Amino acid sequence: MIAEATSSMDTLLLAEMAVAVIAGLGVFLLGMKYMSEGLQTIAGNRLRSMIGAATSNRFTGMAVGAGVTSVVQSSSVTTVMVVGFVNAGFMTLTQAIGVIMGANIGTTITGWVIALEIGKYGLPIMGVMALIFAFAKKDRLKFLAMAIMGVGMVFFGLEMMKNGFKPIRNMPEFEAWFATFQATSYIGVLKCAFVGCVLTMIVQSSSATLGITIVLASTGVIPFYTAAALVLGQNIGTTITAYLASIGTTANAKRAAYAHAIFNIVGVVVITALFAPYMKLVESVMRLGPINIDPHAITMVDGVETFGQMAAALAAVHTGFNVVNTLVFLPLVNPLAALLMRIVPDRKFKETPHLTMLDPHMADTPIIGIEQARKEVNRMADTLDKMLPRLRTVITEEVTSDKNVQKIFHKEEVLDIMQTEVTVFVTDLLAGSLTHDLADEGRRILRIADEYESASDYVQNLLKLYLRLEQADLQFSHADRDHILALHDEVVTYVDMVSTACRQNRGEVVTKAHSIGEGISHHIRRLRNQHLADVAETRPAPLVTVIYTDMLNAYRRVKDHAMNVAEALAGEK
């Protein structure tokens, strides 16, 4: 009877422990999400300027990766974003490698946040900030409260997990099981690193597994060296997210994902081989001067032994590894890129960069998602800019080239697809937590994408009208043909002006666009009136007049849609 009662108590205790740990982990992950969203929104344009600074300079790329990851609080999100940018053709492989290296440094800030050791204040912080978030009217205050509320949730979640894990120390079965994972030998270090890797792959968050590791070490369930080996393994586990995001992407995007894996795997292999001297070096640095972090120092909290400085010590191990690994690999960016080119060769057919807008990770970073959508709209502008010169070539060539005709039709189909993808993605972003300014920009992007797609429809209509003229074995008079070409050049210059402003995000172009646009409309009315006035004298075939006036109308509509783009840039309805 006593044995059954004891077994029943153990089962009940395990159930309570599991509930506390799972609930704590859930609160922790939600806190990380809120902290990330709040920080992203507050950072706003500064975050976007960091992304734009990712040049071929490896040091700048590293700084961008570290800065962005510090804001989004997830190296996985940054690396998935980088894979998406490479896949869409917005970032080169060498740029991506630099950003990925920096992301590994930026993600270590999570450990230092946890090391603040303010767990008992987590619930009050969360409560106060939740009230401010609920009743704040200004966006900036609202999202600042969200970020701080996220911090409170992180600490409250950690505190829940600590309380959940405390009974383990008094359970011989668990103590014996954890004893099998001791980083006292090279094989033991590898076993611990493997466990950390697998746990991170399952949870899909190195921050979560780092938090669990810190809790286990702080409560004395596992020793410092074992926890450090687990942390090293987590660096490999976190690469799985970027790898999954690279499935079905271009060869260059796959190379970016593999760069992340190679960078972390090689670093962990080297450090685990030099584990003992590395740990001694870290402990020596931690004990220097005012830092004086001792992971083995024991304090009593509510009558329970606690390793109070363990969080800071493990944060130092994590940061040290990623900083050293980055410094070693930074001079090897170009050789690494060359190696990846051999590992993942270009496909035999020409690859077309595709959007990665539907990736769920992008919805977690709306600032970056809006920036990527804006760049995709710029690609739409580039595509329209290529259609118009081809149309002029078709009009001027003596024998119409099938290649040019098919290119124009193909680009119109591409713009249809691009507009659909941008619409789906931005609509998804708008369903999340966005500031009013960011939501307005998202709506402007939707409108601009629609205007460019509509303009391409009318370019295609112009081509169809001209082909219809040819098929009827008719042609314009020399004067009408010259007038059409002059109008074409005028509209091309106008569209190019607006597209340049779109790429530079300059809304002030609207004033000039209105002025020049009125001039084009006046020119079109004059050409129509002149042609109709000449009909009695020149007596063209009725179909020639119909096609001529329809082409004038189509050019006016292309101009109108470009005008609408300028108005959208300026925020006009």
C-alpha positions as CSV (number, residue, x, y, z in Angstrom):
1,M,0.0,0.0,0.0
2,I,2.8,2.4,0.9
3,A,4.6,1.6,-2.4
4,E,1.4,2.3,-4.4
5,A,0.8,5.5,-2.5
6,T,4.4,6.6,-3.2
7,S,4.1,5.7,-6.9
8,S,0.8,7.6,-7.1
9,M,2.5,10.7,-5.5
10,D,5.4,10.4,-8.0
11,T,2.9,10.3,-10.9
12,L,1.0,13.3,-9.6
13,L,4.3,15.2,-9.1
14,L,5.5,14.4,-12.6
15,A,2.1,15.6,-14.0
16,E,2.4,18.8,-12.1
17,M,6.0,19.3,-13.2
18,A,5.1,18.7,-16.8
19,V,2.2,21.2,-16.7
20,A,4.4,23.8,-15.1
21,V,7.3,23.3,-17.6
22,I,5.0,23.2,-20.7
23,A,3.0,26.3,-19.5
24,G,6.3,28.1,-18.7
25,L,7.7,27.2,-22.1
26,G,4.5,28.5,-23.8
27,V,4.6,31.8,-21.9
28,F,8.3,32.1,-22.7
29,L,7.8,31.6,-26.5
30,L,4.8,34.0,-26.5
31,G,6.9,36.5,-24.7
32,M,9.7,36.2,-27.3
33,K,7.1,36.8,-30.0
34,Y,5.7,39.9,-28.4
35,M,9.2,41.3,-27.6
36,S,10.2,40.7,-31.2
37,E,7.1,42.3,-32.7
38,G,7.3,45.3,-30.3
39,L,11.0,45.9,-31.0
40,Q,10.5,45.5,-34.8
41,T,7.8,48.1,-34.8
42,I,9.7,50.6,-32.6
43,A,12.8,50.2,-34.8
44,G,10.7,50.9,-37.9
45,N,12.7,52.6,-40.6
46,R,16.0,52.0,-38.8
47,L,15.5,48.3,-39.2
48,R,14.8,48.8,-42.9
49,S,17.9,51.0,-43.4
50,M,20.0,48.2,-41.7
51,I,18.6,45.7,-44.3
52,G,19.4,48.1,-47.1
53,A,23.0,48.4,-45.8
54,A,23.8,44.8,-46.6
55,T,26.4,45.5,-49.2
56,S,29.1,43.2,-50.6
57,N,31.3,44.4,-47.7
58,R,31.4,41.4,-45.4
59,F,31.9,43.6,-42.2
60,T,28.8,45.6,-43.1
61,G,26.8,42.5,-43.8
62,M,27.9,41.0,-40.4
63,A,26.8,44.2,-38.6
64,V,23.5,44.1,-40.4
65,G,22.9,40.5,-39.5
66,A,23.8,41.2,-35.8
67,G,21.6,44.3,-35.7
68,V,18.5,42.8,-37.4
69,T,18.7,39.6,-35.2
70,S,19.0,41.7,-32.1
71,V,15.7,43.4,-33.0
72,V,13.8,40.3,-34.3
73,Q,15.2,38.2,-31.4
74,S,15.7,35.1,-33.6
75,S,18.6,34.0,-35.8
76,S,16.2,31.6,-37.5
77,V,13.9,34.4,-38.7
78,T,16.9,36.4,-40.0
79,T,18.4,33.4,-41.9
80,V,15.0,32.5,-43.4
81,M,14.7,36.1,-44.4
82,V,18.1,36.0,-46.0
83,V,17.2,32.8,-47.9
84,G,14.1,34.6,-49.1
85,F,16.0,37.7,-50.3
86,V,18.6,35.5,-52.1
87,N,15.8,33.5,-53.7
88,A,14.1,36.7,-54.9
89,G,17.3,38.0,-56.3
90,F,17.6,40.9,-53.8
91,M,20.8,39.7,-52.1
92,T,23.9,38.1,-53.4
93,L,25.4,34.9,-51.9
94,T,28.4,36.8,-50.4
95,Q,26.1,39.4,-48.9
96,A,24.0,36.6,-47.4
97,I,26.9,34.8,-45.9
98,G,28.0,38.0,-44.1
99,V,24.5,38.6,-42.8
100,I,24.2,35.0,-41.6
101,M,27.4,35.3,-39.6
102,G,26.2,38.4,-38.0
103,A,22.9,36.8,-37.2
104,N,24.7,34.2,-35.1
105,I,26.2,37.0,-33.0
106,G,22.9,38.9,-32.7
107,T,21.0,35.9,-31.4
108,T,23.3,35.7,-28.3
109,I,21.6,38.8,-26.9
110,T,18.7,36.5,-25.7
111,G,21.1,34.8,-23.2
112,W,22.1,38.2,-21.8
113,V,18.4,39.3,-21.5
114,I,17.8,36.1,-19.5
115,A,20.9,36.7,-17.4
116,L,19.3,39.9,-16.0
117,E,17.8,37.5,-13.4
118,I,14.6,39.5,-12.7
119,G,12.3,36.5,-12.7
120,K,10.3,37.5,-9.7
121,Y,9.4,40.8,-11.4
122,G,8.2,39.1,-14.5
123,L,4.5,38.9,-13.6
124,P,4.2,42.5,-12.3
125,I,6.0,43.8,-15.5
126,M,3.7,41.7,-17.7
127,G,0.6,42.9,-15.9
128,V,1.5,46.6,-15.9
129,M,2.6,46.6,-19.6
130,A,-0.5,44.6,-20.6
131,L,-2.7,47.4,-19.2
132,I,-0.7,50.1,-21.0
133,F,-0.8,48.0,-24.2
134,A,-4.6,47.6,-23.9
135,F,-5.4,51.3,-23.3
136,A,-2.5,53.2,-25.1
137,K,-3.7,55.4,-28.0
138,K,-0.3,56.2,-29.6
139,D,1.3,53.4,-31.7
140,R,4.8,53.9,-30.3
141,L,3.7,53.7,-26.7
142,K,1.5,50.7,-27.5
143,F,4.3,48.7,-29.1
144,L,6.9,49.7,-26.5
145,A,4.5,48.3,-23.9
146,M,4.2,45.1,-26.0
147,A,8.0,44.7,-26.1
148,I,8.4,45.2,-22.4
149,M,5.4,42.9,-21.8
150,G,7.2,40.3,-23.8
151,V,10.3,40.7,-21.6
152,G,8.0,40.2,-18.5
153,M,6.5,37.1,-20.1
154,V,10.0,35.7,-20.8
155,F,11.0,36.0,-17.2
156,F,7.7,34.8,-15.9
157,G,7.9,31.8,-18.2
158,L,11.4,31.0,-17.0
159,E,10.3,31.3,-13.4
160,M,7.5,28.8,-14.1
161,M,9.9,26.4,-15.7
162,K,12.3,26.7,-12.8
163,N,9.6,25.9,-10.3
164,G,8.6,23.0,-12.5
165,F,12.1,21.5,-12.7
166,K,12.9,21.9,-9.0
167,P,11.4,18.5,-7.9
168,I,13.8,16.7,-10.4
169,R,16.7,17.2,-8.0
170,N,14.9,15.0,-5.5
171,M,14.1,12.2,-7.9
172,P,16.9,9.6,-8.1
173,E,15.5,8.2,-11.5
174,F,15.9,11.6,-13.2
175,E,19.2,12.3,-11.5
176,A,20.5,9.0,-12.8
177,W,19.2,9.7,-16.3
178,F,20.8,13.1,-16.5
179,A,24.0,11.7,-15.2
180,T,24.4,9.8,-18.5
181,F,24.8,13.2,-20.2
182,Q,27.9,14.6,-18.6
183,A,30.5,16.6,-20.5
184,T,33.4,15.0,-18.7
185,S,34.9,13.4,-21.8
186,Y,35.0,14.1,-25.6
187,I,32.3,11.5,-26.2
188,G,30.2,13.1,-23.3
189,V,30.6,16.5,-24.9
190,L,29.4,15.1,-28.3
191,K,26.4,13.4,-26.6
192,C,25.4,16.6,-24.9
193,A,25.9,18.7,-28.1
194,F,23.8,16.1,-30.0
195,V,20.9,16.4,-27.5
196,G,21.0,20.2,-27.7
197,C,20.9,19.9,-31.5
198,V,18.0,17.6,-31.6
199,L,16.0,19.6,-29.0
200,T,16.4,22.7,-31.0
201,M,15.4,21.0,-34.2
202,I,12.2,19.8,-32.5
203,V,11.3,23.2,-30.8
204,Q,12.5,25.2,-33.8
205,S,13.9,27.9,-31.5
206,S,17.4,28.1,-30.1
207,S,16.2,30.8,-27.7
208,A,13.7,28.3,-26.2
209,T,16.2,25.5,-25.8
210,L,18.7,28.0,-24.4
211,G,16.1,29.1,-21.8
212,I,15.4,25.5,-20.8
213,T,19.2,24.8,-20.5
214,I,19.7,27.8,-18.3
215,V,16.8,26.8,-16.1
216,L,18.1,23.2,-15.7
217,A,21.6,24.5,-14.9
218,S,20.4,27.3,-12.6
219,T,18.4,24.8,-10.5
220,G,21.4,22.4,-10.3
221,V,19.8,19.6,-12.4
222,I,22.8,19.7,-14.8
223,P,26.3,21.0,-14.2
224,F,27.9,24.0,-16.0
225,Y,30.0,22.0,-18.5
226,T,27.0,19.8,-19.6
227,A,24.9,22.9,-20.1
228,A,27.6,24.6,-22.1
229,A,27.9,21.5,-24.4
230,L,24.1,21.6,-24.9
231,V,24.3,25.3,-25.9
232,L,27.0,24.4,-28.5
233,G,24.7,21.8,-30.0
234,Q,21.8,24.2,-30.2
235,N,23.9,26.2,-32.7
236,I,23.6,23.3,-35.1
237,G,19.9,22.6,-34.4
238,T,18.9,26.1,-35.3
239,T,20.2,25.7,-38.9
240,I,17.3,23.3,-39.7
241,T,14.8,26.2,-40.1
242,A,16.8,27.9,-42.9
243,Y,17.3,24.5,-44.6
244,L,13.6,23.9,-44.6
245,A,13.0,27.3,-46.0
246,S,15.4,26.6,-48.9
247,I,13.5,23.6,-50.1
248,G,12.1,24.3,-53.6
249,T,14.1,27.6,-54.0
250,T,16.8,28.6,-56.4
251,A,20.4,27.2,-56.2
252,N,21.7,30.5,-54.7
253,A,19.1,30.3,-51.9
254,K,20.1,26.8,-51.1
255,R,23.7,27.9,-51.0
256,A,22.8,30.5,-48.4
257,A,21.0,27.9,-46.2
258,Y,24.0,25.5,-46.5
259,A,26.4,28.3,-45.6
260,H,24.5,28.7,-42.3
261,A,24.8,25.0,-41.7
262,I,28.5,24.7,-42.6
263,F,29.4,27.8,-40.6
264,N,27.8,26.4,-37.4
265,I,28.7,22.7,-37.9
266,V,32.4,23.4,-38.5
267,G,32.5,25.8,-35.6
268,V,30.9,23.3,-33.2
269,V,33.1,20.5,-34.3
270,V,36.2,22.5,-33.7
271,I,35.1,23.9,-30.3
272,T,33.9,20.5,-29.0
273,A,37.4,19.1,-30.0
274,L,38.9,21.9,-27.9
275,F,36.2,21.9,-25.3
276,A,38.3,21.8,-22.1
277,P,40.7,24.7,-23.1
278,Y,37.8,26.7,-24.5
279,M,35.8,26.4,-21.3
280,K,38.9,27.3,-19.2
281,L,39.4,30.4,-21.4
282,V,35.7,31.4,-21.0
283,E,35.9,30.9,-17.2
284,S,39.1,33.0,-17.0
285,V,37.5,35.8,-19.0
286,M,34.3,35.7,-16.9
287,R,36.3,36.1,-13.7
288,L,38.1,39.2,-14.9
289,G,37.8,42.5,-13.0
290,P,34.3,43.9,-12.6
291,I,32.7,41.0,-14.5
292,N,33.5,38.3,-12.0
293,I,31.0,35.7,-13.1
294,D,31.3,32.4,-11.3
295,P,28.9,29.7,-12.6
296,H,29.7,27.5,-9.6
297,A,28.7,30.0,-7.0
298,I,25.7,28.8,-5.0
299,T,23.1,31.1,-3.4
300,M,20.1,30.1,-1.3
301,V,16.6,31.2,-2.6
302,D,13.7,30.2,-0.4
303,G,15.8,27.6,1.2
304,V,16.8,26.0,-2.1
305,E,20.3,26.0,-3.6
306,T,20.5,28.0,-6.8
307,F,23.3,28.8,-9.2
308,G,22.5,32.5,-9.6
309,Q,25.2,33.4,-12.1
310,M,24.7,30.4,-14.4
311,A,22.6,32.4,-16.9
312,A,25.3,34.9,-17.4
313,A,28.0,32.2,-17.6
314,L,26.1,30.3,-20.3
315,A,25.4,33.6,-22.2
316,A,29.1,34.2,-22.2
317,V,29.8,30.7,-23.6
318,H,27.2,31.2,-26.3
319,T,28.5,34.7,-27.2
320,G,32.1,33.6,-27.1
321,F,31.6,30.7,-29.5
322,N,29.7,32.8,-32.0
323,V,32.1,35.7,-31.9
324,V,35.2,33.5,-32.3
325,N,33.5,31.5,-35.0
326,T,32.6,34.6,-37.0
327,L,36.1,36.1,-36.7
328,V,37.6,32.9,-38.0
329,F,35.1,32.6,-40.9
330,L,34.9,36.2,-41.9
331,P,38.1,36.2,-44.0
332,L,36.9,33.0,-45.7
333,V,33.6,34.4,-47.1
334,N,34.8,34.2,-50.7
335,P,36.3,30.7,-50.5
336,L,33.2,29.5,-48.7
337,A,31.0,31.0,-51.5
338,A,33.2,29.3,-54.1
339,L,32.9,26.0,-52.2
340,L,29.1,26.3,-52.1
341,M,29.0,27.0,-55.9
342,R,30.7,23.6,-56.3
343,I,28.5,21.8,-53.8
344,V,25.3,23.3,-55.2
345,P,25.9,23.8,-59.0
346,D,23.7,26.0,-61.1
347,R,20.8,24.2,-62.7
348,K,21.0,23.5,-66.5
349,F,17.9,25.5,-67.2
350,K,17.7,29.3,-66.4
351,E,16.3,29.9,-63.0
352,T,13.8,32.7,-62.4
353,P,13.9,34.2,-58.9
354,H,10.6,33.6,-57.2
355,L,8.9,35.3,-54.3
356,T,9.1,33.7,-50.9
357,M,6.3,35.8,-49.5
358,L,4.1,33.0,-48.3
359,D,6.8,31.8,-45.9
360,P,5.2,32.0,-42.4
361,H,8.4,33.4,-40.8
362,M,7.9,36.6,-42.9
363,A,4.6,37.2,-41.2
364,D,6.4,37.3,-37.9
365,T,8.6,40.1,-39.2
366,P,6.2,42.6,-40.8
367,I,8.7,45.4,-41.1
368,I,11.0,43.2,-43.2
369,G,8.0,41.7,-45.0
370,I,6.8,45.1,-46.1
371,E,10.3,45.9,-47.3
372,Q,10.5,42.7,-49.3
373,A,7.0,43.4,-50.8
374,R,8.2,47.0,-51.7
375,K,11.2,45.6,-53.5
376,E,9.0,43.1,-55.3
377,V,6.9,46.1,-56.5
378,N,10.1,47.6,-57.8
379,R,10.7,44.5,-59.8
380,M,7.2,44.9,-61.3
381,A,8.3,48.4,-62.3
382,D,11.4,47.0,-63.9
383,T,9.4,44.5,-65.8
384,L,7.0,47.1,-67.2
385,D,10.0,49.3,-68.2
386,K,11.2,46.3,-70.3
387,M,7.9,45.8,-72.0
388,L,7.6,49.3,-73.4
389,P,10.9,49.4,-75.4
390,R,10.0,46.0,-76.9
391,L,6.7,47.3,-78.0
392,R,8.4,50.2,-79.8
393,T,10.7,47.7,-81.5
394,V,7.6,45.8,-82.8
395,I,6.0,49.0,-84.1
396,T,9.2,50.1,-85.9
397,E,10.5,46.8,-87.4
398,E,9.6,45.9,-91.0
399,V,8.9,42.3,-90.2
400,T,7.4,41.7,-86.8
401,S,9.6,39.4,-84.6
402,D,7.7,36.6,-82.9
403,K,10.3,36.6,-80.2
404,N,9.5,40.2,-79.2
405,V,5.8,39.6,-79.3
406,Q,6.1,36.5,-77.1
407,K,8.4,38.3,-74.7
408,I,5.8,41.1,-74.2
409,F,3.0,38.5,-73.6
410,H,5.2,36.6,-71.2
411,K,6.1,39.6,-69.2
412,E,2.4,40.6,-68.9
413,E,1.7,37.1,-67.5
414,V,4.7,37.5,-65.0
415,L,3.3,40.7,-63.8
416,D,-0.1,39.1,-63.2
417,I,1.5,36.4,-61.0
418,M,3.7,38.9,-59.2
419,Q,0.7,41.1,-58.4
420,T,-1.2,38.1,-57.1
421,E,1.7,37.0,-54.9
422,V,2.2,40.5,-53.5
423,T,-1.5,40.8,-52.8
424,V,-1.7,37.5,-50.9
425,F,1.4,38.3,-48.9
426,V,0.7,41.9,-47.9
427,T,-2.9,41.0,-47.1
428,D,-1.5,38.3,-44.8
429,L,0.8,41.0,-43.2
430,L,-2.1,43.4,-42.7
431,A,-4.0,40.8,-40.7
432,G,-1.2,41.0,-38.0
433,S,-0.2,43.6,-35.5
434,L,1.0,46.6,-37.5
435,T,1.3,50.3,-36.7
436,H,-1.0,52.7,-38.7
437,D,2.0,53.9,-40.7
438,L,3.1,50.4,-41.6
439,A,-0.5,49.3,-42.4
440,D,-0.9,52.4,-44.7
441,E,2.4,51.5,-46.5
442,G,1.1,48.0,-47.0
443,R,-2.1,49.3,-48.6
444,R,0.0,51.6,-50.8
445,I,2.0,48.6,-51.9
446,L,-1.2,46.8,-52.8
447,R,-2.4,49.7,-54.9
448,I,1.0,50.2,-56.7
449,A,1.2,46.5,-57.5
450,D,-2.4,46.7,-59.0
451,E,-1.5,49.8,-61.0
452,Y,1.6,48.2,-62.5
453,E,-0.3,45.1,-63.4
454,S,-3.1,47.2,-65.0
455,A,-0.5,49.2,-67.0
456,S,0.9,46.0,-68.3
457,D,-2.5,45.0,-69.5
458,Y,-2.8,48.1,-71.6
459,V,0.8,47.6,-73.0
460,Q,-0.4,44.1,-74.1
461,N,-3.6,45.7,-75.6
462,L,-1.4,48.1,-77.6
463,L,0.5,45.1,-79.0
464,K,-2.7,43.3,-79.8
465,L,-4.1,46.4,-81.6
466,Y,-0.9,46.7,-83.7
467,L,-0.9,43.0,-84.6
468,R,-4.6,43.3,-85.6
469,L,-3.6,46.1,-88.0
470,E,-0.9,43.8,-89.5
471,Q,-3.2,40.8,-89.8
472,A,-5.7,43.0,-91.7
473,D,-2.8,43.9,-94.1
474,L,-3.2,47.6,-93.2
475,Q,-0.8,50.2,-91.9
476,F,-0.7,53.7,-90.5
477,S,0.2,56.7,-92.7
478,H,3.7,57.9,-92.1
479,A,2.4,60.9,-90.2
480,D,0.2,58.7,-87.9
481,R,3.0,56.2,-87.3
482,D,5.4,59.1,-86.3
483,H,2.8,60.5,-84.0
484,I,2.3,57.2,-82.3
485,L,6.0,56.7,-81.8
486,A,6.4,60.3,-80.5
487,L,3.6,59.6,-78.0
488,H,5.1,56.3,-77.1
489,D,8.4,57.9,-76.2
490,E,6.6,60.6,-74.2
491,V,4.8,57.9,-72.2
492,V,7.9,55.8,-71.7
493,T,9.8,58.9,-70.2
494,Y,6.8,59.5,-68.0
495,V,6.6,55.9,-66.7
496,D,10.3,55.9,-66.2
497,M,10.1,59.0,-64.1
498,V,7.4,57.6,-61.8
499,S,9.2,54.2,-61.6
500,T,12.4,55.8,-60.5
501,A,10.5,57.7,-57.8
502,C,8.9,54.4,-56.8
503,R,12.3,52.7,-56.4
504,Q,13.5,55.6,-54.3
505,N,10.1,55.9,-52.4
506,R,9.7,59.6,-53.2
507,G,6.1,60.7,-52.9
508,E,7.0,64.3,-53.9
509,V,7.1,63.2,-57.6
510,V,3.3,63.5,-57.6
511,T,3.3,67.3,-58.3
512,K,5.5,66.8,-61.4
513,A,3.5,63.7,-62.5
514,H,0.3,65.7,-62.5
515,S,1.8,68.5,-64.5
516,I,3.4,66.3,-67.1
517,G,0.5,63.9,-67.2
518,E,-1.9,66.8,-68.1
519,G,0.5,67.6,-71.0
520,I,0.3,64.0,-72.3
521,S,-3.5,64.0,-72.1
522,H,-3.6,67.3,-74.0
523,H,-1.2,65.8,-76.6
524,I,-3.5,62.7,-77.0
525,R,-6.6,64.9,-77.5
526,R,-4.8,66.9,-80.1
527,L,-3.6,63.8,-82.0
528,R,-7.1,62.3,-82.0
529,N,-8.7,65.6,-83.2
530,Q,-6.0,66.0,-85.9
531,H,-6.5,62.4,-87.2
532,L,-10.3,62.8,-87.3
533,A,-9.9,66.1,-89.1
534,D,-7.7,64.5,-91.7
535,V,-10.0,61.5,-92.3
536,A,-12.0,63.3,-95.0
537,E,-8.8,64.1,-97.0
538,T,-6.7,60.9,-96.5
539,R,-9.7,58.5,-96.4
540,P,-8.0,55.7,-94.4
541,A,-9.7,52.3,-93.9
542,P,-12.2,52.5,-91.0
543,L,-10.3,49.9,-89.1
544,V,-7.2,52.1,-89.2
545,T,-9.0,54.9,-87.5
546,V,-10.5,52.6,-84.9
547,I,-7.1,51.0,-84.1
548,Y,-5.4,54.4,-84.1
549,T,-7.8,56.0,-81.6
550,D,-7.9,52.8,-79.5
551,M,-4.1,53.0,-79.3
552,L,-4.2,56.6,-78.2
553,N,-6.7,55.6,-75.5
554,A,-4.4,52.7,-74.4
555,Y,-1.4,55.0,-74.1
556,R,-3.6,57.4,-72.0
557,R,-4.5,54.5,-69.7
558,V,-0.8,53.5,-69.3
559,K,-0.1,57.1,-68.3
560,D,-3.1,57.2,-65.9
561,H,-1.9,54.1,-64.1
562,A,1.6,55.6,-63.8
563,M,-0.1,58.7,-62.4
564,N,-1.9,56.5,-59.9
565,V,1.4,55.0,-58.7
566,A,2.7,58.6,-58.1
567,E,-0.4,59.4,-56.1
568,A,-0.1,56.2,-54.1
569,L,3.5,57.1,-53.3
570,A,2.3,60.4,-52.0
571,G,-0.4,58.8,-49.9
572,E,-3.2,60.3,-52.0
573,K,-6.5,58.4,-52.3
